[in-house]
Amino acid sequence: MPRTTTLTPEFLEESVTIRGATYRLRELSIGDYDELVKKATRSEMNPLSGQSEETTDNALLLKLMVMKCSVEPKLTPESLSGLPMRVVLKLNQTVNRMHYGDEPVDATAKQDDEEGASGNA
């Protein structure tokens, strides 16, 4: 199994240029993420079971994440809602990749694993 890079307290930052405008985004802390999930979660009564169930509005969660991640320019609900759909789609994709993608594999550790595996054969 390949080793991944050592986890550090450093947050990922990424800049993406869309239609000539550059947006700088910063990875959320798990505390910030949990707070946004709470804001996007609602309790609803299930009409069949009569039980209260929590549901998360994932579209709202993603909008909240994009706004919280934005560093420069700082996006607000008003500025985000005024952007073209495809610009917001690219911001959404970038934020999703930053938070739900795999942690990058360290090339040196991967090479060491491959050499160790071939040396043991």
TACORCOR-V986558 format. One record per pair of residues at least 12 apart in sequence whose ideal C-beta (glycine too) atoms are under 8 Angstrom apart, sorted by the first residue. I is the first residue (numbers start at 1). J is the second residue. D is the distance in whole Angstrom. If there is no record, write none. Layout:
i j d
I J D
I J D
This chain:
i j d
1 113 8
2 105 6
2 109 7
2 110 5
2 113 5
3 105 8
3 106 7
3 109 4
3 110 8
3 112 8
3 113 6
4 103 5
4 104 7
4 105 6
4 106 6
4 109 7
5 103 7
5 104 6
5 105 7
5 106 4
5 109 7
6 106 8
7 103 7
11 26 6
11 27 4
11 28 8
11 29 7
12 26 7
12 27 4
12 98 6
13 25 7
13 26 5
13 27 7
13 71 7
14 94 6
14 98 6
16 90 6
16 91 7
16 94 5
18 87 5
18 90 5
18 91 7
19 84 8
19 87 6
21 87 8
22 72 8
23 70 7
23 72 7
23 73 7
23 75 8
23 91 6
23 94 8
24 70 8
24 71 4
24 72 4
25 66 8
25 69 4
25 70 6
25 71 6
25 91 8
25 94 6
25 95 6
25 98 7
26 69 6
26 71 5
27 69 7
27 98 5
27 99 7
28 65 7
28 68 6
28 69 6
28 99 7
32 68 6
33 65 7
33 99 7
36 61 6
36 64 4
36 65 6
36 68 6
37 56 6
37 61 6
39 60 8
39 64 6
40 56 5
40 57 5
40 58 7
40 60 4
40 61 4
40 64 6
41 54 5
41 55 7
41 56 5
41 57 8
42 54 7
42 55 6
42 57 7
62 92 6
62 95 7
62 96 7
63 77 8
63 80 7
65 95 5
65 99 7
66 80 7
66 88 7
66 91 5
66 92 6
66 95 5
67 80 6
69 95 5
69 98 7
